[in-house]
């Protein structure tokens, strides 16, 4: 026969001779498939294919993947679709080996690795159209193994890049590329811990260097894998459970790339994943993987958050979370439960989605999880974690609070949380005398983390919830916590919360709780100018206004020698931003706490306060000068202030001041 010369001889296959590593190992077999004279020699084709598979038990050469292996895969697909079932076994072995790491025969083979991977992915994706369940399952398995291997290699390269950058090396990042053959099997999937930047994804600040350094990931982007997998997922009703799980695993591996996340979203894959979450038992492994895939898509494709912004999608999340909370006792089920709240948090990052959380009851469910035990609620969702301090249950608590903080920016959600005594539950974590078992059970480090989140939620809910804040005795609890807190960062966070709350409807509560005295004490012992600034800001806000509460605040400020404490800070040299910010707040405090209060004004004049303000006017930047001049205009309503101002002599020739 005329084509005998083109086929691979039996002796060459047995001895391993020939053009090894040149990418021609499969050329003879491809010719055997295509030639009209040998196209029907099925036994011979299978025999040669089996010999080639035995010859490369640890993976094929890179150059073989450029043409020979993809063409062999397509030829086998054609044979099986024609009814030649004897090709099924060898074809499955071929697909299995095609998913192995490729071998470099020469250093130059690295230049062809991307094209080789792309060709193999596309050819294997076509095998999903074969009318044989086992072949299709093997094809999908090969796809997700290949993508996982590519991602593992890319992650190794990124790790080198990060270490290189942290070390301050001078070697260009582009030279930290692939070396040697690709090794390892599938990469470990992202964990359940809540964080932005799922394990395996590429950080935005690294994307440019990443694209310059490695091209292997482009094979995944340019392939038809995502399209094929999404189309197969759309036929999930006719798929076996193993096939469905393999498809979702393939999408999960692809979802670590932003481009693939956009494809999954645009081609309807996200909708299919939510359908899977809705229809299947949450204990099903496919549901675990589907949820993680949704997490990746929402994180790496911002437009996906708009797509899932509907009553239906949020209802699905509510249904899944409720089932996991009620029935999830095992470790893996608790991790799934936490991942579900993490996905909800990603959806809630779009403010337009907040109303659906309230309407579907998801806000209520998360509230029960986050604060039910503290206020004595009895609910079936509380049973799995009510008395535990395990890492998974602590993570659930923190995730729930983070989500509630985001949702509290929406009026309906905030109203529900206030009316449900959320503030009372949170203030128990700041109450130094609290003896509630649900609070004191947490270890110190876990309690600190919860206190940080509690303060943020308290601040947001209390801005328009003065009644609930007062009913929870919030002012006294916060001030006592501020005095006795041993963690400086947490104390400063609490102080920043007071800055926000002092300028709201809660002024009266803080004045009655002697907040002025607390702030003056902190100013006396603190050396950090930023902390001093915040304390003076609280004092200024509590004194701002003309009501009886503000009058009492100004009186307390004078009786507690606040004027004597304030005046020396007018001598600050505004040579940096920190001192300028403090001086600005000091002037504001003079305006609100001293000007207009006769006793405070008198003491201010005795300490030469007007002279110090005029001195500050000469050396301050323009934006502080404007505040000083405005304050002086109001102060000049008093003849005594005018008299002291006339007695001042400027130290620097400054035309605008003289005028």
Secondary structure, DSSP 8 states (H G I E B T S, - for coil): -TTTTTS--HHHHHHT-SSTTTT-TTHHHHHHHH-TTTTT-HHHHHHHHHHHHHHTTT--BGGGGTTHHHHHHHHHHHHHHTT-TTHHHHHHHHHHHHTS--B-SSGGGGGGHHHHHHHHHHHHHHGGGSS-HHHHHHHHHHHHHHHHHHHHHHHHHHHHHHHHHHHT--S-GGGS---S----S------SS--SS-TT---GGGHHHHHHH--HHHHHHHSSHHHHHHHHHTTGGGS-HHHHHHHHHHHHHHTTSHHHHHHHHHTTHHHHHHHHHHHS-TTSHHHHHHHHHHHHHHHH-THHHHHT-SHHHHHHHHHHHHHHHHH--SHHHHHHHHHHHHHHHHHHTSGGGHHHHHHHTHHHHHHHHHHTTTTT---GGGTTTTT---HHHHHHHHHHHHHHHHHTTSHHHHHHHHHTTHHHHHHTTT-TT---HHHHTS-HHHHHHHHHHHHHHHHHHHTT-HHHHHHTTHHHHHHHHHHH---HHHHHHHHHHHHHHHTTTTHHHHHHTTHHHHHHHHHHH---HHHHHHHHHHHHHHH-SSSHHHHHHHHHHHHTTHHHHHHGGGG----SHHHHHHHHHHHHHHHHHTTT-HHHHHHHHHTTHHHHHHHHHHHS-HHHHHHHHHHHHHHTTSHHHHHHHHT---SS--HHHH-
